């Protein structure tokens, strides 16, 4: 048995999504911008998919813009609000310290262009306080961008409350909802969201296609030049097959939201209860306000990279909060934002589940992880010092 528990990174495509895409490869293959009947059939299909996505988000079809994924949507939303705000003398942006890099790197670039960025503290449980958002808003605030749910520790933010504050103070509000959409209820109207980013491959859709929701009346700058597609806001022939897969996967996910969440929550809690029995371990993030499929732990005295490689050998695909797999020796900025010391943040493990996972797979994980942790600790001089009292345990 091999257990795939890295669904926050990407998911397997559903058969529903695959079937939905098939006609657009060889039957409805026209360019939606073409005036002939083949093109117009494609244009009609594009309108249908846009309406399906809008209905799943509580939005209007004309508020849906298709992109290449969540990162592009984040970039377009943030830069649009910033540059339009700057024209009115507003060059201040509010975000959080543990956003996805698609947001943080965009904000860094804007800082180099003369913008001021306030990154809110997320506290030890990884939750942003609405009152902190309200206190940070100024007369020159051009945008508030807060992720809906964190990609590493799974904490779900009080988006509706934050959105209401922004609406009252007339500040545009964007949320990176890449980890949330398709897993928990998201309604752009009830949540007072002005702009929202999502990506199909996080809920069993295809890679390379996403959505930027932009509320009607909220200005949006063109991010990719060269054509009039997406109502002039995103040039390039639409990836109709990918869009159909996105719409089908999203409809399927939303229609089974409650049952999928109940299934994943039961598996998640079983893992949390089991892994908590490992001495000197720590659950990262709030236990209650977290995504149904997210389990994030730190284990003292080990390195995340070794943990992942040995788990893979035992039949478990997981990920780490550590950025070592991307060539960096630095621990995760998310875990550091929670206040964890570097040496603890290095020994992190993220298990992210989907509705396809089973209880039998959780049993395998609960057998493999303690074995690997014990093995790595036995080889670790750091752990030896901790056990002998030369150093003090931090967990």
ZIHULIN-V655988 format. One line per field, one symbol per residue. psi: psi as a letter, one per 20 degrees, with the letter a starting at -180 (. if undefined). burial: + if it has 24 or more other C-alpha atoms within 12 Angstrom, else -. Layout:
psi = ???
burial = ???
//
This chain:
psi = pppollihgrqqqqhggghhhghjhigmjrpiiqirhghhhhhghghghghggghhikrqhijpppaiahgggggggghghghhhhhjjokpqparikrqhhgghghgghhijjqppooqqirhikppphhhgghiprhjphqpopqgpphgijppqmgggghhggghjlpqpqpokgigpihqppohghjlphqqqrphjilkaqqjpapopoppioqpqphoqirjrlkjinqpppmhghghgggghgggghikgghgggghhggghggggghiipqlrppprphgmqqhjpopqppqjrphghggghhghjkooarqiqjhijjqiqrphghhhijqqghghhlqppoprriiqrhhhhhggiggghggggghhhiphghghghijhqqpi.
burial = --++++++++++++-+++-++--+---++++++-------+++-+++-+++++++++++-+++++++++++++++++++++++++----+++++++++++++++-++--+----++++++++++++++++-+++-+++-++++++++++++++++++++++++++++---+++++++++++++++++++-+++++++++++++++++++++++++--++++++-----++--++-+++++++++++++++++++--+--++-++++++++++-+++-+-++++++++-++++++++++++++++++++++++-+++++++++++-----+++++++++++++++++++++++++++++--++++++-+++-+++-++-----+------------
//
